[in-house]
């Protein structure tokens, strides 16, 4: 590998009306080349592969830089240096269009011959600069690639150091967003983890006395009393609630329609009381959904003008209809992709269904079945024969720590979990599949699990190889909360969570007296990439699991993990060369919670027993990072960082307060941080990406 310090590239995006400048540097100390058939991928740590269909896949880096209060990003300079020329020539893989999980035919292979015969790619190395808002914090967001590629010769180079300088100016929109500023620890944890410059948080004035209650329940008057036991349970757990009827909202809140009135009421409660969770207590005839528009350039094209998206009630900036044409969620609508709070829907039509859901949510949390702890169930199906695509290839990335496709996520630890699984297998030769059956699945589910993860085909009345006509209270009789815990489900399947249907299979699964306590599912298509273990639905799923198992997050409430999966994925919705607006946007919209967002996920049997909390809690952010970590210490401490083989790679003494740990000279990977103060010890995983 040769290094050349020859060139500094300065690119400008937008105007140059500058008030302040925010700067951050990325370093890429090494690269790897992966073989994919006769083609190749260039992998740089902390990046993700993207490209328009038919164009070469390149590694892109997400930028999320916290801006000064009340300001917006106006322009950016990108300074690149330390060019690394890769000796050999490579043909990079052409990107392929994502396809729905419900598709029955393979899509044609795409390769843009004009691009592959050109001498320079990409024409632009960055996406459009924009300012997003997360709980009142203004964040500059875009992606860039440090790579230059000559497709005609296969020659590659990349810059080992990239410095981003974002210029800002005062903005009415950013000042308005400050009304959503929250000082809750959940919010600050999200922001520290998401942005590359968390030290900027100190510039914001935070009101820590604002929160009056955490959970808002919105339901019709006819179902109001059905939430009494849930409110009482959360009160006993120190979580305060407030219930409001839709009738009172419609009568007392302004708005263009009922959805707008509900959202305006939520915004007011959030800004006044700093609420963190919302339960929409009813199916769409009781609590209406907002439909979003999306188009995906795949095959002959897919579009939908009415994707049920409860993101409308959790992303509180703007109105999702900036151009005022009554079509919500278009690219021109500046959709809020960063949710401020966690929203879950109880898709109930009557009191009996509500009683079922409330009972399962309370019972699951209050009386966990120890035998089901540390026991996830994986259900993977044959997705495509040509090119061969298997659901288990996606599910394997949910286990332990993975940096596949350039970005790192922490998964379910196999050392402390028993993974039950049903997988379809392809036998070649002679070329046929051995598939699990509905009966196999029913037996596996009835054996109990901590969480069901499903990658396979679905429809509004079909899921996990089961039709809703086969689903009744006797199907999963063991999931009664006592023999085995009520279940939790995350599925990539298409339309199974379409709660605007009467009724979809996921609705039936959560509203019946047993089976699921909650589900994360799609109201329209789920999307995957053929012949790969990456794709839009997979990206969300990996980030959901990472939110639970990453030690710097450990978000055990269903809604918190769900919100973090949306936040972590948001930078990839609008990317360089993405077709308008693309499958990642689609799943960002149609991925919803059917169930209680406050519900605490039991992921470890140790959680269910009384135990002392560690005396020396570690607070590290951001984690993962590019190698620079901030550690908050409440005592003078000795600090050590160990590699995975146990070697000490860093040591220091630090006084009480914030210690900046610069490990950028270390290779990417997972490390163990240890702190020792007096007789107290703290440990935490660090991830350099």
Residue, then its C-alpha position, 0 to 999 in steps of 0.5 A: x500500500x502506497x501513501x501520497x500526500x499530494x492532493x487536497x480537494x475542496x468541494x462546496x455545497x450550497x451557499x457560503x453565508x457563514x456564522x460558525x464552522x463545525x469541523x470533524x476529521x475521518x481517517x481510513x488507515x486500511x482497506x480490504x477487498x472482498x470477492x463477490x463472484x467475479x466482481x469485488x467490493x472495496x471495504x473501508x471501516x465505518x462505511x456502507x456500500x451504496x449506489x444507484x441500480x447498475x452503478x458500481x457500489x462504493x463505500x459511503x460515510x454518514x455525516x451527523x454533526x451537531x450544530x450550534x443552537x438555532x443554526x442550520x447548515x448552509x455549506x460544507x468544505x470537504x478536504x481530502x488528503x493522503x491518497x492511497x492508490x490500490x495496486x491491482x485493478x478491480x471491477x466493483x460490483x454493480x448495485x442491484x435494485x432492492x425487491x419486495x419480500x413478497x416478489x415471486x420473480x427475480x429482477x433482471x441483473x443491472x449493469x450500467x455499461x456507460x458508467x463501466x466504460x467511463x474513466x471517472x466515477x463518481x461524478x459527485x462524491x457527496x449527497x445533498x447537505x441538509x439539516x435534520x432535528x433530533x429532540x431540538x438538536x440541529x444536525x448537519x446530515x449527508x454522506x460522502x465517499x473518499x473513493x475515486x474509481x476508473x471503471x474502464x481500467x479498474x483502478x481504485x484510490x481513496x483518501x486516508x484522511x477527510x476533514x469536513x467543515x460545515x458552515x452555519x448561519x442562524x435559522x428560523x426553522x432551527x430556532x423553532x426546533x429548540x421548542x422540542x429541546x429535551x434534557x431527558x437522559x434517554x434523549x441525551x444518550x441518543x444524541x451522544x451516540x448519533x453525532x460525531x461531535x457530542x461535545x457540542x451538546x454543552x452549547x445547548x441550554x437544557x431544562x431538566x425540570x420540564x418532564x411532568x410525565x412519560x407516557x401519553x395514551x390517546x384512545x376513544x372514550x369507549x375504550x378509556x377505562x381499558x387502560x386503567x390497569x396499564x396506567x396503574x402498573x406503570x405508576x408502580x414502576x415509576x412511569x407516570x401516564x396521562x390519558x386523553x380521548x380523541x374526542x377531546x382532542x378533536x374538540x379542543x385542538x386546531x388542525x387541518x384534519x383529525x390526524x393533524x389535530x392528534x399530532x399537534x396535541x402530541x407536539x404540545x404535550x411533548x414541548x410542555x411535559x417532555x413526554x417520551x412515549x405515546x400509545x395510539x389506543x385503537x385501530x384506524x377507525x378509532x385513531x386514524x393513521x397518516x398515509x405517506x407516499x413513496x416510490x421505488x425504482x425497482x423493476x417496473x417501479x413500485x409506488x404507494x400514496x397511503x403507507x400507514x406510517x406512525x412516524x407521523x406521530x413521532x417525528x415532530x418537526x415540520x408537517x411532512x407536507x412542505x409543498x402543501x399538495x396533500x401528498x405526505x412524505x414526498x422527497x420535496x416534503x422535508x420529512x422528519x426522519x429522526x423521531x423525537x419519541x417512541x410511538x406504538x399502536x394498539x390496533x384494537x377495535x373493541x374492549x376485549x381486544x384491548x383487555x387482551x393487549x393490556x394483559x399481555x403487556x403487563x404480564x410479559x413484564x411482571x412475570x417473565x418465564x425464566x426458561x424463555x430467557x436467552x433463547x431467541x428463535x430465528x425463522x429464515x426462509x428461501x427468498x430467491x433462487x436466482x441469485x440464491x438468497x436465504x433468510x438465514x444469511x440476514x439473521x446470522x448478522x444479528x449474532x455477536x459483533x459484525x462489521x459486514x458491509x462496512x458498518x459495525x453492529x453488536x448482536x445477540x451474544x452466542x456465548x450466553x444465548x441458545x439460538x433456536x432456528x428454522x432455516x430453509x436450505x438449498x441443496x445444489x446439486x441437484x438444485x432444490x430447497x429443503x424447507x421448514x413447514x408451518x407445523x415445524x414453526x408452531x412447535x418451535x414457537x410453542x417451545x418458548x423464546x425470548x424474541x422471534x426474528x423472522x426473515x421471509x415472505x408475508x402478506x396481509x393474511x400470511x406470515x411465518x408460513x401460516x395463514x390467519x385462518x390457521x391462527x386462533x387461541x389454540x395454535x400457540x396455546x403454550x404462549x399463555x404467559x405462564x407455560x411460556x412468555x407471550x411472544x415478541x416478533x420482529x419480521x421483514x415480511x410484506x404487508x403483515x402489519x398493514x393495520x389499515x386492513x381489517x384485520x391483518x395477521x399481525x393485528x390478529x396476533x397481538x390482539x388475541x388472548x395469547x401469542x404476541x405481546x408486541x410486534x415490529x412489522x411492515x404496513x406495506x412491503x419489506x425490501x431486500x437485496x438479492x444475492x446479499x445479506x444487506x438490504x433496507x429491512x435488514x439495515x433497520x433490523x441490525x440497528x434495532x438489535x444493536x440498540x439492545x445489545x450495544x453496551x453503550x446503549x442497552x435500550x431494553x424498552x421496545x420503543x427506545x430500541x425501535x426509535x434508535x433503529x430509525x435514527x441510526x438508519x436515517x442518514x442512508x435514506x437520502x444518499x448519493x445516487x439513490x433513486x427517488x426516493x428509494x426502498x430505504x425510505x419506504x421501510x423507514x415509513x412502513x416499519x411500525x410497532x404494534x404494541x406497547x412502546x414502554x414494554x421492557x424486553x427481557x433479553x437476559x435471565x439475570x435481569x429478572x433477579x434482584x441484583x446490585x447495580x455496578x458501583x462504577x457505572x461507565x458513560x462513554x460516547x460516541x460508541x462505536x466511533x472513529x477512535x475518539x471516545x469521551x468517558x465521564x468518570x465520577x472518580x479518579x481512575x486508572x484507565x486501560x484498553x485491552x484488545x480482544x486477545x487480552x493485550x493492553x493497548x492503552x493506559x492512562x490515569x484520569x481525574x474526575x470528569x470527562x476524559x478524551x480517549x484517542x485510539x485512532x491509531x488502533x485498527x478497527x474492531x472491538x476492544x475492552x475498556x477497564x477503569x479502576x478507582x479505589x476498589x471499584x472496577x468498571x468494564x465496557x466494550x468499545x468499537x472502533x469503526 
